[in-house]
Amino acid sequence: MFDWEAHDCEVVGEAADGMEALAKIDTLRPDIAIMDINIPIMNGLKVIQMPVMNGYDAVRAIRAMNRNYCKKIPIVAMTANAFAEDVLAAKTVGMNEHIAKPLDLKNLARTLNRWLR
């Protein structure tokens, strides 16, 4: 388990799906968003199971919001999709970083330090 407090982080919200994540980012205004690519309803890949909006479209929507905050918030993809094209796809839609699963806790700590300092 990752010790968020040791990295001066407080988890302010979790989302059950991509639509909820979009609403929480808009409402809670966290310092960083860590988004699992394969979440229900709005995942990071365009796949058949995503009838509403996929995760790449969600990041585009966040970046397109008429709020300066939404253009600047660091968004980190956390996913088992770890091929070079997956990293490129995440960054192309506006994610700042890509962390592959299984999760390397030291890499997560470095990423948090890089974007929150």
N, C-alpha and C positions, 0 to 999 in steps of 0.2 A: 504494500500500500504506500502511496506517495504522501509525504508529510507536507501538505500545502503551507501550513503555518511556518515551517522552517524556511520557506522561500518567500515569506511575507505576503502570502496569498490567502484570501478568504473566498471560499466557494459561495457565490451569491445566488446561484440558481442552476438548476439542471432542467433539461428539457426531454420529454418523452419522444418527441419527433421534431422534424425540421421546422414545421410551422410554429410550434411552440418556441423553438430556439430563436426564430426571427423576431417574435413578439417580445421575448425576454431580453434580447440584446437591445431592442429599441427602448424598452421600459427601464431595465436595470442599469444600462450603460456601464458594463464591466470594463476593467482595464485591458482585458484580453479575453478572447473567446476561443475555446478549444472544442472543435467540432469533429465528432466521429463521422467519417464519410458515409458509412452505411447505417444511417438512422432511418426509421420508418417515415413514410409519407414524403419526406424531402431529403433524400440521401445525396451523397456526393457524386454518384454516377447516374447517367441516364439509363435506367433499367425499367423493365416492364412493371415492376411493383410500385412505381412512383406515379400515381395518377394525378397528384395535385401539383407538386413542384419538386424538382430534385435539388440536392445540396449545392450543386454548382450554380443553379439558378437562384438559390437562397443567398449565396454569397454575392452574386451580382445584384440582387435586390437590396442587400445591406449596403453595398458600395454605392448604389444609385439613390439611396434615400437622401432627401433634401436636408441633411444634417451633416455638418463638418465632422462630428464625432464618428459617424458611420463610415466615412471615407478613410479615417485614420486608425480605427481600432485594429490591433493586430489579431488576425484570425489564423489559428493553427489547425491544420488538418491532422487528425490522428486516425490512422487506418492501417489495415492489413494489405491494402493495395499499394505496394511499394515498388513497382517497376518505374523506370525513368519516365515513362509516359504518364503515369499517375501523378508523379511529383510535378511534372510540367503542366498537366491539366489543372491541378490545384492552384498553382501559382498564376496560371493564365486567367483564371476567373477572379483573382483578387485575394487568394489566401497568401499570407506572408511566409508561412513555414509549413513543412510537411514532416510529420513524425510517424515512422513506421511501427506497426505492431509485429511481434510482441514488443511491448514498451520497454525501452531502456531508460530507467529512472534518471540516470546521470544526464542523458541527452535531453530529457524533459526539463531537468533543472537548468541546464545550459540555455535551453530555448527560453524558459521563463526569464532568466537573468538577462538575456540579450534583449528581449522585448519590453521588459518592465523596468529597466534601469535607465 
